[in-house]
Amino acid sequence: MAEEKVRQVGPRNRRGMPHAKIEHPGRILARTLRYVWQNYSFLLILAMVCIVVSVLANVQGTLFTKTLIDTYITPLRQAAENGTTVDYSQLGNAITKVAVFYLLGIAAAYGQQVIMTYVTQGTMKRLRTDVFTHMESLPLKYFDTHSRGDIMSVFTNDIDTLRQMIGMSMPAMLQAGITIVSVFISMLILSWQLTLLTIVMIVVMLFISGKSTRISGSGFIAQQRSLGKINGFIEETMSGQKVVKVFNHEKEVLDTFGKLNQELYEDSFKANGFSNAVGPISVNIGNISYVLCAIFGGLIALNKTAGFTVGALASFLTFNRSFSMPINQITMQINAIMMALAGADRIFHLLDEKSETDNGYVMLVDSEKNAEGEIQEADHHTGFWAWKHYHKADNTTTYVPLEGDVTFNHVDFGYTDEKMVLHDIVIHAEPGQKVALVGSTGAGKTTITNLINRFYDIQDGKIRFDNININKIRKQDLRRSLGMVLQETNLFTGTVRDNIRFGKLDASDEEIYAAAKLANADNFIRHLPQGYDTVLTGNGASLSQGQRQLLAIARAAIADPPVLILDEATSSIDTRTEKLVQDGMDQLMKGRTTFVIAHRLSTIRNADLILVLENGRIVERGNHEELLALKGRYYQLYTGKRPELAA
């Protein structure tokens, strides 16, 4: 199997892994923003307007504090001290104006939160749909080379980091940027001297946060990668818990988990340790800036330098706090954005994976014979299928009956071009024949059946289905003509009825019952608590392995395909059940071309053709009696005796 190619960026760390680094963070951020903008441009503009209104309303309210103190509060206090009649109506009007400013800011902030919640959740829904849809289009090779836990991590952790960035970090950054500009202008208007002092303290703050970002930035992508690894291990351990307990490997599993957990801890500590520390440090630097401005501003106000008043000082100190807070916010949000970009990098890598290619144009259609006995396409279900083959050369269309004639003509295949797995495979399975593939593990039996489905494409040779090159047949139609029962049974969460109907989604209940009876599964199904309506979860964990296999056989039976592929279909069934299943399988295989992979050779004695594979080559072929007479490899597999000893 092809090994997964791991991107290696920069030098390796002490665990021998490449140092994590986000490639082109600017491009990833731009792509993320474009993704959101495509469907929510109007709402995003509206949210930005709300942010601007909220910030300016608060800035205007703070600026009005100077007027409030210098124009109203101070004169009124002096008048009260001098015993003059005090009119508080103007003060009341001024306070009302301030209240209006802040209420307007609150309303705008609330509107922005509601809009961004809608945008964020809508984007997450679309992103999950796009990722899942694209995942379904990927070739089988992708799932062979990526762990399920790592793929699951994309759907959970990585997408969730984007939710936080879109819903919180980006609006906070925009709000902070607008606040910084507007507050900076306001501070300059009030006092350029104190503004200069504030800027010096901000430079110190940015220097410290910049150091932290550089240190922690590379840690976030390593954290996401480690999280995927530990999720995959947990999932494998849960599904293999019986094996763990049978072999008493709890300690070894815990040790492995401890190692992975330690790696996640170290990567998370590196990513979050510095980024979490920068917040309190920045806050305290902001406090120092506030104190220094209060001291020097008080001196300036007492000396009445350049008309700097107590009201101006009160406004400036509020702005000082307002100026340092968005700086702190930006430093903290940058780290959150870096973590989100690490997740976005993994998401876009999955979305950029090439979908399974399909250049086929031959379709499988319902057909019928006209009065002249010619095959033609039907507009309703007839139960008679034909390959609709358009010939571009002469602009004609022919209809070939679906019979199940399968031919391998000198086929070579390898998961990579450098390492071939199958060599010069020649097979001809006539319609209705039962072809058995036997051989030791790794000989290439399952690979041959995977090629019939075009899960992989061959390097050389030809595979023909009803004398049509399968490369010309649309994969969807090709696979619809095939039925598979795998050694590893996969059942889905749902009723027994739903799991059987998975083989034919429009099947009636009568067809489901007939398929279950054919597989000899009807009896045990009716003894379940709710019969066919019994809900299965956890891949059918409440059923025995044999019962699960029977449902898989019933699922294949209901599809009624002309070609069957049985990959160790009875390997998990006890001897008593095997007899029942074999009877049903014989009925199912009647009139169908069948490829059977079996280690239990007694189940394929009646096969029309037995192919013996070794190291990707067919070394013997014939029926049961012919191969025993050869006293070669098949004889050895069947009897357990070495041919020379038997002689």
Sequence and secondary structure as in RCSB ss.txt:
>XXXX:A:sequence
MAEEKVRQVGPRNRRGMPHAKIEHPGRILARTLRYVWQNYSFLLILAMVCIVVSVLANVQGTLFTKTLIDTYITP
LRQAAENGTTVDYSQLGNAITKVAVFYLLGIAAAYGQQVIMTYVTQGTMKRLRTDVFTHMESLPLKYFDTHSRGD
IMSVFTNDIDTLRQMIGMSMPAMLQAGITIVSVFISMLILSWQLTLLTIVMIVVMLFISGKSTRISGSGFIAQQR
SLGKINGFIEETMSGQKVVKVFNHEKEVLDTFGKLNQELYEDSFKANGFSNAVGPISVNIGNISYVLCAIFGGLI
ALNKTAGFTVGALASFLTFNRSFSMPINQITMQINAIMMALAGADRIFHLLDEKSETDNGYVMLVDSEKNAEGEI
QEADHHTGFWAWKHYHKADNTTTYVPLEGDVTFNHVDFGYTDEKMVLHDIVIHAEPGQKVALVGSTGAGKTTITN
LINRFYDIQDGKIRFDNININKIRKQDLRRSLGMVLQETNLFTGTVRDNIRFGKLDASDEEIYAAAKLANADNFI
RHLPQGYDTVLTGNGASLSQGQRQLLAIARAAIADPPVLILDEATSSIDTRTEKLVQDGMDQLMKGRTTFVIAHR
LSTIRNADLILVLENGRIVERGNHEELLALKGRYYQLYTGKRPELAA
>XXXX:A:secstr
         SSB TTSSB    S HHHHHHHHHHHHHHHHHHHHHHHHHHHHHHHHHHHHHHHHHHHIIIIIIHH
HHHHHHHT     HHHHHHHHHHHHHHHHHHHHHHHHHHHHHHHHHHHHHHHHHHHHHHHHHS HHHHHSS HHH
HHHIIIIIHHHHHHIIIIIHHHHHHHHHHHHHHHHHHHHH HHHHHHHHHHHHHHHHHHHHHHHHHHHHHHHHHH
HHHHHHHHHHHHHHTHHHHHHTT HHHHHHHHHHHHHHHHHHHHHHHHHHHHHHHHHHHHHHHHHHHHHHHHHHH
HHHTGGG  HHHHHHHHHHHHHHHHHHHHHHHHHHHHHHHHHHHHHHHHHHTS        BEEEEEEE TTS E
EE SS  S EEEEEEETTTTEEEEEE    EEEEEEEE SBTTB  EEEEEEEE TT EEEEEESTTSSHHHHHH
HHTTSS  SEEEEEETTEEGGGB HHHHHHTEEEE SS    SEEHHHHHHTTSTT  HHHHHHHHHHTT HHHH
HTSTTGGG EE TTTTTS HHHHHHHHHHHHHHH  SEEEEESTTTTS HHHHHHHHHHHHHHHTTSEEEEE SS
GGGGTT SEEEEEETTEEEEEE HHHHHHHTSHHHHHHHSS HHHH 
